[in-house]
Amino acid sequence: MRSRFLMVLAGVTLLAACSENPVGVHSKSLPTAVNAASQTSLSALVMADKEYFRPFRLNAAGGAFGFVSNDASTSLGNDRPPLIYYWGGAVIPQQRLAAIYYSPTTIYQNGPTPGATGTGSADNSLVGYYLNNLGGSPYWRINTTYSQNIGGVESFVQNVMTYNSFWAAKSNAAAAGATVTDDQMVSLIEDGFKTHKLTYDPNTLYMIFTGPGVNLGGGFSRTDLEYCAWHSGYFRRDGSIVQIAAMPYDADFTPAHPSNNPDGNHYLCVPQDGAPNGDVGADGTVSAMTHEIEETTTDPVSVTYSPFFLGYYDKLGFETADKCAYIYGQQFANKLGVYNLTMGGRPFLVQQQWTNTNPQRCVTSG
């Protein structure tokens, strides 16, 4: 769900951004047009507004493994209107990803050791396995229902998601108890470019992962859980845009260990206490991770002025994956946890994605 300003042509008026409270009321007016000449571009190395993946409010005990979801039919209420719209900007037809593991220790089982770099195919963690099998899958094919029209030429998202590379950044890496600011995330990526640990590419999402107990971005803590992940973009001095995402350790917040927010409610990011592959951290990461990759693909930061995003979202500002958050469709269970799809032959619990077909709806495969 976006937290940004949208502009309507009539009156050329900027509207207030929606609440950042996890259960805040979302209200957006439609950006029928954008007048670039009237906008002020953000300064270099400044981040655009963020698109937050909100946590799930825990209202009652769940089922097996504590599993809870939004799959009940009543979950698709007035806050999730049926139609999503294209606002005239860019998508990313061939999505790529660079993982930045920012921790003094290995984050996921069999994952890259601190200081290591490599191709995505060399990432032996469960997260790496998932990423290396996501492109070309029936699940990613859902995103091929989205297209862009640039200069009168329509081009569709392809069934391609390439895990290009990883960098396990070691210097000053965030340990449990640390808070990582937005500026630190931007500086980390820029340092990667400078030292050739990372290579700049406009179609690559640079996703930062942190380990247990790290407050990645300032809104991911036991007493203030504002999001489970987010994506955005920042602007380099040469005018290029860097797509960025924050992927904190979502398994910190499960039905058995929810947050204690100031509003008196309890929130979680992983809707079960189980892990279908037996890897709590990695199993708990893949759904939010996919959420942010998909929304970067269908609604990247594409302009340096407000509203920054001109891809696909509905009239309240919900992007494609927002509309299916915590909705999984048919579920199965093994001895370790609940899952709803297989990727490369392994079981995963991954939220459904909104398909841009008639009828528009949440689906597990395209």
C-alpha positions in Angstrom: 0.0 0.0 0.0 1.4 3.3 -1.1 2.3 6.2 1.2 2.7 8.9 -1.3 1.1 12.0 -2.9 -1.1 11.6 -5.9 -2.0 14.5 -8.2 -5.3 15.2 -10.0 -5.3 17.4 -13.0 -8.3 19.5 -11.9 -6.9 22.2 -9.7 -3.4 20.7 -9.8 -3.8 19.9 -6.1 -1.5 17.6 -4.0 -3.4 15.3 -1.7 -2.3 14.2 1.7 -0.7 10.8 1.9 -2.5 8.0 3.7 -1.8 7.0 7.2 1.2 4.9 8.0 -0.7 3.1 10.7 -1.0 -0.6 9.8 -4.8 -0.3 10.1 -5.1 3.3 8.9 -7.9 4.3 6.6 -6.7 4.3 3.0 -8.2 7.0 0.8 -6.9 8.2 -2.6 -8.1 10.3 -5.4 -7.3 9.2 -8.9 -4.3 10.7 -10.6 -6.0 11.4 -13.9 -2.9 13.2 -15.2 0.5 14.4 -14.1 1.9 17.8 -15.1 5.7 17.3 -14.8 6.4 21.0 -15.4 4.7 21.8 -12.1 6.6 19.3 -10.1 9.9 19.7 -8.3 12.2 16.7 -8.7 13.8 15.3 -5.6 17.5 15.9 -4.9 20.1 13.3 -5.8 20.3 10.3 -3.4 16.9 11.1 -1.9 14.4 8.3 -1.8 10.9 8.5 -3.2 7.9 7.6 -1.1 7.7 4.0 0.0 5.3 1.3 -0.8 4.6 -0.6 2.3 3.6 -4.2 2.7 1.4 -3.9 5.9 1.4 -6.4 8.7 -1.6 -8.7 9.5 -3.6 -7.9 12.6 -4.0 -11.0 14.8 -7.6 -11.1 16.0 -7.9 -14.8 17.1 -6.1 -18.1 17.3 -5.4 -19.8 14.0 -5.5 -23.3 12.8 -2.8 -25.9 12.4 0.7 -24.3 13.0 -1.2 -21.2 14.1 -2.1 -20.4 10.5 -4.2 -17.3 9.8 -5.1 -15.6 6.5 -7.4 -13.2 4.7 -8.9 -16.0 2.6 -12.4 -15.7 4.0 -14.7 -14.2 1.4 -15.5 -11.3 3.7 -11.8 -10.2 3.5 -12.4 -8.8 0.1 -14.5 -5.8 1.3 -14.7 -2.2 0.4 -11.0 -1.6 1.0 -10.1 -3.9 -1.9 -12.1 -2.6 -4.9 -12.2 -5.0 -7.8 -10.4 -3.0 -10.5 -6.7 -2.1 -10.9 -5.7 0.6 -13.4 -2.7 1.6 -15.5 -1.5 5.2 -15.0 0.6 5.6 -18.1 4.1 5.0 -16.8 6.7 2.2 -16.9 6.7 -1.4 -15.8 9.8 -3.6 -15.8 9.3 -6.2 -18.6 12.4 -8.2 -17.6 12.8 -8.0 -13.9 16.2 -8.7 -12.3 17.3 -8.8 -8.7 20.4 -8.3 -6.6 20.3 -9.5 -3.0 22.3 -7.6 -0.4 22.7 -9.7 2.8 23.5 -7.1 5.4 24.5 -9.0 8.5 27.7 -9.9 10.4 26.6 -13.6 10.3 24.9 -15.8 7.7 21.2 -14.9 7.7 19.6 -18.0 6.2 20.7 -21.6 6.4 23.4 -22.4 3.8 23.3 -18.8 2.6 26.3 -16.6 1.6 28.9 -15.9 4.3 29.6 -12.3 5.2 32.0 -10.7 2.7 31.1 -13.1 -0.1 29.8 -12.0 -3.5 28.6 -14.2 -6.4 26.0 -14.9 -9.0 22.5 -15.7 -7.9 22.9 -19.3 -8.9 25.6 -19.6 -6.3 23.3 -18.7 -3.4 22.6 -22.0 -1.7 20.0 -20.7 0.8 16.3 -21.6 0.5 15.7 -17.9 -0.5 18.3 -18.3 -3.3 16.6 -21.5 -4.4 13.2 -19.8 -4.6 14.6 -16.8 -6.5 16.4 -19.0 -9.0 13.1 -20.9 -9.7 10.7 -17.9 -9.7 11.2 -16.7 -13.2 9.5 -18.9 -15.8 7.1 -20.4 -13.2 3.3 -20.6 -13.4 3.2 -18.2 -10.5 5.4 -15.5 -12.1 3.4 -15.9 -15.3 0.5 -14.0 -13.6 2.6 -10.8 -14.0 2.6 -11.2 -17.8 -1.0 -9.8 -17.8 0.5 -6.4 -17.2 2.0 -4.1 -19.9 3.3 -0.6 -20.5 2.6 1.8 -23.4 5.6 3.9 -24.0 5.7 6.1 -27.1 2.7 4.2 -28.5 4.4 0.9 -28.2 2.8 -1.7 -25.9 5.1 -4.2 -24.2 4.2 -6.9 -21.6 6.0 -8.1 -18.6 7.7 -11.3 -19.6 7.8 -14.6 -17.6 11.4 -13.7 -16.6 12.7 -12.9 -13.1 16.5 -13.2 -13.0 18.4 -13.5 -9.8 21.6 -11.8 -11.0 23.8 -11.6 -8.0 24.3 -11.4 -4.3 26.6 -9.4 -2.0 26.9 -10.3 1.7 28.0 -6.9 2.9 30.2 -7.3 6.0 31.5 -3.8 6.9 29.4 -2.2 9.7 26.7 -4.9 9.0 23.6 -4.7 11.2 23.4 -7.1 14.1 20.4 -7.8 16.4 19.3 -4.6 18.1 20.5 -2.3 15.4 18.3 0.2 13.4 19.2 0.7 9.8 18.1 4.1 8.4 17.0 4.9 4.9 20.2 7.0 4.4 22.3 4.0 5.5 20.5 1.8 2.9 21.2 4.2 0.1 24.8 4.6 1.2 25.2 0.8 1.3 24.0 0.4 -2.3 26.1 3.3 -3.5 29.2 1.8 -1.8 28.4 -1.5 -3.6 28.4 0.4 -6.9 31.7 2.2 -6.0 33.5 -1.0 -5.0 32.0 -3.0 -7.8 30.2 -5.4 -5.5 27.1 -4.3 -7.3 26.5 -3.3 -10.9 23.9 -0.6 -11.7 21.1 -1.6 -13.9 17.7 0.2 -14.2 15.8 -3.0 -14.3 17.3 -4.5 -11.2 15.8 -4.4 -7.8 18.4 -4.0 -5.1 16.9 -5.8 -2.1 18.4 -5.5 1.3 18.0 -8.4 3.8 18.7 -8.3 7.5 18.8 -10.9 10.2 16.7 -11.4 13.4 16.1 -8.5 15.7 17.2 -5.8 13.2 14.9 -2.8 12.7 15.4 -2.3 9.0 14.0 1.2 8.1 12.9 2.3 11.6 9.4 0.8 11.5 10.1 -2.9 12.2 10.2 -3.5 15.9 8.5 -5.4 18.6 6.7 -2.3 19.9 6.1 -0.6 16.5 5.5 -2.9 13.6 4.5 -0.6 10.7 5.4 -2.9 7.8 6.8 -6.3 6.8 8.7 -5.0 3.8 8.7 -2.1 1.3 9.9 -1.0 -2.1 10.8 2.4 -3.4 13.5 4.1 -5.5 16.2 6.8 -5.1 17.7 9.1 -7.6 21.4 9.3 -8.4 23.3 12.4 -9.4 23.2 11.5 -13.1 19.4 11.3 -12.9 19.2 7.5 -13.0 16.7 5.7 -10.7 17.8 2.9 -8.4 14.9 0.5 -7.4 15.3 -0.5 -3.8 13.5 -2.8 -1.3 13.8 -3.5 2.4 13.4 -7.1 3.4 13.6 -7.4 7.2 13.5 -10.7 9.0 9.8 -11.3 8.9 10.0 -14.5 11.0 10.5 -12.2 14.0 6.6 -11.8 13.9 4.5 -14.9 13.8 1.2 -15.9 15.5 3.1 -17.2 18.5 5.3 -14.0 18.6 3.3 -11.0 17.3 4.1 -7.4 17.9 2.7 -5.2 20.7 1.9 -2.0 18.9 1.0 1.3 20.5 -2.7 0.9 19.3 -3.0 -2.1 21.6 -3.2 -4.6 18.7 -0.9 -7.4 17.8 0.5 -7.8 14.3 2.5 -10.4 12.4 4.3 -10.8 9.1 4.4 -14.6 8.8 0.9 -16.1 9.2 2.1 -19.4 10.7 4.4 -20.8 13.3 5.4 -23.6 10.9 7.9 -23.6 8.1 7.2 -26.1 5.2 10.9 -26.5 4.4 12.0 -26.5 8.0 13.8 -23.2 7.6 11.9 -20.7 9.7 13.8 -17.6 8.5 13.8 -18.3 4.8 10.3 -19.9 4.7 9.0 -16.8 6.4 10.7 -14.4 3.9 9.6 -15.6 0.5 6.0 -14.2 0.5 6.8 -10.7 1.4 9.9 -10.8 -0.8 7.8 -11.8 -3.7 5.2 -9.2 -2.9 7.9 -6.5 -3.3 9.5 -7.9 -6.4 6.1 -8.1 -8.1 5.1 -4.6 -7.2 8.5 -3.3 -8.4 7.8 -5.0 -11.7 4.3 -3.7 -12.2 4.7 -0.3 -10.4 8.4 0.8 -10.2 9.5 4.3 -9.4 9.6 5.7 -12.9 9.7 9.5 -12.5 11.7 11.8 -10.1 8.8 13.9 -9.1 5.5 13.2 -7.3 3.7 10.8 -7.7 6.9 8.8 -8.6 4.9 5.7 -9.5 2.8 5.5 -12.6 2.3 1.8 -13.1 -0.6 -0.2 -11.8 -2.7 0.4 -8.7 -6.3 0.9 -7.8 -8.2 4.0 -6.9 -7.3 3.7 -3.2 -3.6 3.2 -4.0 -3.4 -0.6 -3.6 -0.7 -2.1 -5.9 -1.0 -5.6 -7.5 0.3 -7.6 -4.6 -1.4 -5.4 -2.0 -4.8 -6.6 -3.3 -4.0 -10.2 -2.4 -2.0 -9.7 0.8 -2.4 -12.7 3.1 -4.6 -14.5 0.6 -3.3 -17.9 -0.4 -6.1 -19.9 -2.0 -6.1 -23.6 -1.5 -3.6 -24.7 1.2 -1.9 -27.9 2.0 0.3 -29.0 5.0 3.2 -31.3 5.5 4.7 -32.2 8.9 6.5 -28.9 9.1 4.0 -26.3 8.0 1.4 -24.9 5.7 2.1 -24.2 2.0 0.0 -23.4 -1.1 2.4 -23.8 -4.1 5.6 -25.5 -5.1 8.6 -23.7 -6.7 11.2 -25.9 -8.2 9.6 -28.9 -6.5 9.7 -27.4 -3.0 6.7 -26.2 -0.9 6.2 -22.6 -0.1 3.6 -20.4 1.4 3.3 -17.4 -0.9 0.4 -14.9 -1.2 -1.6 -14.9 -4.4 -1.1 -12.2 -7.0 -3.7 -10.0 -8.7 -4.2 -10.9 -12.3 -5.0 -8.1 -14.9 -7.6 -10.2 -16.7 -11.3 -10.3 -16.9 -12.3 -11.0 -14.2 -9.6 -9.4 -12.1 -8.9 -11.5 -9.1 -6.3 -13.2 -6.8 -4.7 -16.3 -8.3 -1.8 -18.7 -7.7 -0.9 -19.3 -11.3 -1.2 -17.5 -14.6 
